[in-house]
Amino acid sequence: MSYLLTSFKGIRLCLYPEIELWRRKVVESDMENSEDPCLAAELISRACLRERIGKRSLQPLILHADNGNAPALGF
């Protein structure tokens, strides 16, 4: 997740990109007004549907997070 600053003071957007690491392909993305784990879970579900990854899939689902938490921005 990345924060995107807007031209309005104190307002930021949260960009949730889901990137397939090996091909460097963005398989799903979303932009929201707030950071919410439920929104992230929905995004992962949509990405799995799009890429045809399921419980019976030959490909395992491996989630990878980058190094560390999102930085705290003082707004």
C-alpha positions in Angstrom: 0.0 0.0 0.0 1.2 3.5 -0.8 0.0 6.9 0.2 -0.8 9.3 -2.6 -0.9 13.0 -1.7 -3.6 15.2 -3.2 -3.8 18.9 -4.0 -6.0 19.3 -0.9 -4.3 19.9 2.4 -4.5 16.9 4.7 -6.2 14.6 2.3 -4.4 11.5 1.0 -5.5 8.4 -0.9 -4.3 4.9 -0.3 -3.2 2.9 -3.4 -3.4 -0.9 -3.1 -1.5 -2.5 -5.9 -1.3 -6.3 -6.2 1.8 -7.2 -8.3 2.7 -10.6 -9.6 6.4 -10.7 -8.6 7.9 -12.9 -11.3 6.3 -11.1 -14.3 6.2 -7.7 -12.6 2.5 -7.5 -13.7 -0.1 -5.5 -11.8 -2.9 -8.0 -11.5 -5.3 -5.8 -9.5 -5.2 -2.4 -7.9 -7.6 -0.1 -6.0 -7.5 3.4 -4.6 -9.4 4.2 -1.4 -9.8 7.1 1.1 -8.5 5.1 4.0 -6.3 2.2 5.1 -8.5 -0.8 5.8 -7.5 -4.5 6.1 -10.9 -5.6 4.8 -10.4 -3.6 1.6 -7.0 -5.3 1.2 -8.5 -8.7 1.7 -11.2 -8.0 -1.0 -8.5 -6.9 -3.4 -6.6 -10.1 -2.9 -9.7 -12.1 -3.5 -10.4 -10.2 -6.7 -6.8 -10.8 -7.9 -7.1 -14.5 -7.2 -10.3 -14.7 -9.2 -8.7 -12.8 -12.1 -5.6 -15.0 -12.1 -7.6 -18.2 -11.6 -5.9 -19.0 -8.3 -8.1 -21.1 -6.0 -8.0 -24.0 -3.5 -7.7 -26.6 -6.3 -5.2 -24.6 -8.3 -1.8 -26.1 -9.1 -0.3 -22.7 -8.3 0.0 -22.0 -4.6 -0.9 -18.5 -3.4 2.1 -16.9 -1.8 1.7 -13.4 -0.4 4.8 -11.3 0.0 5.0 -8.0 1.9 7.8 -5.5 1.4 10.2 -4.6 4.2 8.4 -3.0 7.0 5.1 -1.1 7.7 3.8 1.8 5.8 5.4 5.1 7.1 3.3 7.2 9.4 2.5 10.5 7.8 1.5 13.4 10.0 -1.7 14.9 8.5 
